[in-house]
């Protein structure tokens, strides 16, 4: 069994300035987004390197603001009402993917209409295969912060990791679900979308596939993750907030794919 290495969340201290690994992970995700996006833009008639750079700015705002606001609203609103200053402590974690998705969607709507003057699905199909970079590094940041652990399991489980649990005041075995999510939402999702978009896909299909795959992966991982302590299980002793927020993604994604192919068939 592995043992959690208890990584210092502060990567570098320069006097009063502290640089956290969590923030560096976001920067790594944005950098990979720009590098791969610029590479993909060479073969896309609607995009170029400058547009990728411009969207990255608005997309990053959507991720950070949407992710933080989403976490506050979906997961821990009473705490932030009592401690409003904690809303600004991003380095401590507390980002919601579903909130970030809403933020990025707003950015895509604005960018498609006012910057590129194209359908929002043209923007979404280009952006979707780039998102797994941020998801991968974000989950690594969660692992470094020692947050979002899985359930306590038997110490003989080959997939568990020994970690100190402050609530139990002892070392226990937990699933490192942050790493599982980094693998599924990062590596597997990126690989699947990279191959899927190579075909002659109708507009809207790639972004629809992203919603289906991410929603499915997240719904699955929630069975192994511990629910947020302030929420617990919401229904039937196993349904979590993450699953409730992921289910609409799957349904909307399936509807988008069906709509995209139906529209393509009609236009032939």
Secondary structure in CASP SS format (residue, H / E / C, confidence):
PFRMAT SS
TARGET T0000
AUTHOR 0000-0000-0000
METHOD secondary structure of the structure
MODEL  1
X C 1.00
X E 1.00
X E 1.00
X C 1.00
X C 1.00
X C 1.00
X C 1.00
X C 1.00
X C 1.00
X E 1.00
X E 1.00
X E 1.00
X E 1.00
X E 1.00
X C 1.00
X C 1.00
X E 1.00
X E 1.00
X E 1.00
X E 1.00
X H 1.00
X H 1.00
X H 1.00
X H 1.00
X H 1.00
X H 1.00
X H 1.00
X H 1.00
X H 1.00
X H 1.00
X H 1.00
X H 1.00
X H 1.00
X H 1.00
X H 1.00
X H 1.00
X H 1.00
X H 1.00
X H 1.00
X H 1.00
X H 1.00
X C 1.00
X C 1.00
X C 1.00
X C 1.00
X C 1.00
X C 1.00
X C 1.00
X H 1.00
X H 1.00
X H 1.00
X H 1.00
X H 1.00
X H 1.00
X H 1.00
X H 1.00
X H 1.00
X H 1.00
X H 1.00
X H 1.00
X H 1.00
X H 1.00
X H 1.00
X H 1.00
X H 1.00
X H 1.00
X H 1.00
X H 1.00
X H 1.00
X H 1.00
X H 1.00
X H 1.00
X H 1.00
X H 1.00
X H 1.00
X C 1.00
X H 1.00
X H 1.00
X H 1.00
X H 1.00
X H 1.00
X H 1.00
X C 1.00
X H 1.00
X H 1.00
X H 1.00
X H 1.00
X H 1.00
X C 1.00
X H 1.00
X H 1.00
X H 1.00
X C 1.00
X C 1.00
X C 1.00
X C 1.00
X H 1.00
X H 1.00
X H 1.00
X H 1.00
X H 1.00
X H 1.00
X H 1.00
X H 1.00
X H 1.00
X H 1.00
X H 1.00
X H 1.00
X H 1.00
X H 1.00
X H 1.00
X H 1.00
X H 1.00
X H 1.00
X H 1.00
X H 1.00
X C 1.00
X C 1.00
X C 1.00
X H 1.00
X H 1.00
X H 1.00
X H 1.00
X H 1.00
X H 1.00
X H 1.00
X H 1.00
X H 1.00
X H 1.00
X H 1.00
X H 1.00
X H 1.00
X H 1.00
X H 1.00
X H 1.00
X H 1.00
X H 1.00
X H 1.00
X H 1.00
X H 1.00
X H 1.00
X H 1.00
X H 1.00
X H 1.00
X H 1.00
X C 1.00
X C 1.00
X C 1.00
X C 1.00
X E 1.00
X C 1.00
X E 1.00
X E 1.00
X C 1.00
X C 1.00
X C 1.00
X C 1.00
X C 1.00
X C 1.00
X E 1.00
X E 1.00
X E 1.00
X E 1.00
X E 1.00
X E 1.00
X C 1.00
X C 1.00
X C 1.00
X C 1.00
X E 1.00
X E 1.00
X E 1.00
X E 1.00
X E 1.00
X E 1.00
X C 1.00
X H 1.00
X H 1.00
X H 1.00
X H 1.00
X H 1.00
X H 1.00
X H 1.00
X H 1.00
X H 1.00
X H 1.00
X H 1.00
X H 1.00
X H 1.00
X H 1.00
X H 1.00
X H 1.00
X H 1.00
X H 1.00
X H 1.00
X H 1.00
X C 1.00
X C 1.00
X C 1.00
X C 1.00
X C 1.00
X C 1.00
X C 1.00
X C 1.00
X H 1.00
X H 1.00
X H 1.00
X H 1.00
X H 1.00
X H 1.00
X H 1.00
X H 1.00
X H 1.00
X H 1.00
X H 1.00
X H 1.00
X H 1.00
X H 1.00
X H 1.00
X H 1.00
X H 1.00
X C 1.00
X C 1.00
X C 1.00
X E 1.00
X C 1.00
X C 1.00
X C 1.00
X C 1.00
X C 1.00
X C 1.00
X C 1.00
X C 1.00
X C 1.00
X E 1.00
X C 1.00
X C 1.00
X C 1.00
X E 1.00
X C 1.00
X H 1.00
X H 1.00
X H 1.00
X H 1.00
X H 1.00
X H 1.00
X H 1.00
X H 1.00
X H 1.00
X H 1.00
X H 1.00
X H 1.00
X H 1.00
X H 1.00
X H 1.00
X H 1.00
X H 1.00
X H 1.00
X H 1.00
X H 1.00
X H 1.00
X H 1.00
X H 1.00
X H 1.00
X H 1.00
X H 1.00
X H 1.00
X C 1.00
END
